[in-house]
Amino acid sequence: MAAKSGKTQNFETALAELEQVVADMESGKLALEDSLAAYKRGAELLSFCRSRLDDAQQQVRVLEDGTLKDFTASGDANKD
């Protein structure tokens, strides 16, 4: 497994890499040293993704003036 080093550019890239790290680890084909490196990289990616999600949630709160509003996927929130 070739772990990428350095900063992750965006959430989607980090999530895709994290999914690949998990798949590699679940395969059971990694040597112990590679598994430890994969775990470390996965922890970094998880922290990055959580941070980005927290930032996005804070931005939504600001945009909604501190109140998150309920909505439906179809956009018909006023129907009973």
N, C-alpha and C positions, 0 to 999 in steps of 0.2 A: 504494500500500500504506500503510495507516495503522498504524504501529508503536505498540504500547502502551508507555507509559512507566511508571516506578514499579515497586514490588515485585510479584512474582507471588505469588498467594495459595496455590497448592498445586502439587504435582507434576503432577497430571493436566491442570490448566489450562496449565501451562508446556509440557508435552509437546504438547498440542493446538496451542498457539500456535507452537511450534517447527516442527511439521509443516506448518502453514500458511505460515510464513516460507520453508521449504524449497520448498514447492510454488510460491510466488510467484516465488522466485528461479529455479527450474528452468523456469518458463514463458517466460523470456526477454523478458518484456514490461515489465520495470522499467527506468526511466532509470538512468543511472550513479549519480546521487546517491541515488536510492531503493534501489538495489542495495547501496550502501555502508551505508546506514542499516539495511537488512534484515540484512546480514551482522553488523553490530554487535549488533543485537537478538538474532539467532540465537546469537551467542557468549555473550551474557548468559544466555539461556535454557538453553543447553547447560551452562554452569557451574552454574547453579541446579539443574538436574536431576541432574547428577553429584554435587553436594553432598548433595542429598536421598537419592540412592541410597547414598552412602557412609554417611550417618547411619543409614539403615535397616539396612544390613549390620552396622554396629557394634551396633545394638540387638539384632539377631538373635544376634550373638556373645555379648553379655551375657546374653540370655535362655537361651541354650544352654550357659551356663557356659564360654564360650570355645571350644566345639567345635561346628562345624556338622555336623549329622547327615544322612546320606543318607536319602532317602525316594522312594517312587514316587508317581506321579500318582494311581493308583488306591487307594493306601493299604495295599497288601498287601506291605509291605517284607520280611516274614518268609518269603514263598514262594520256593521255589527254582526 
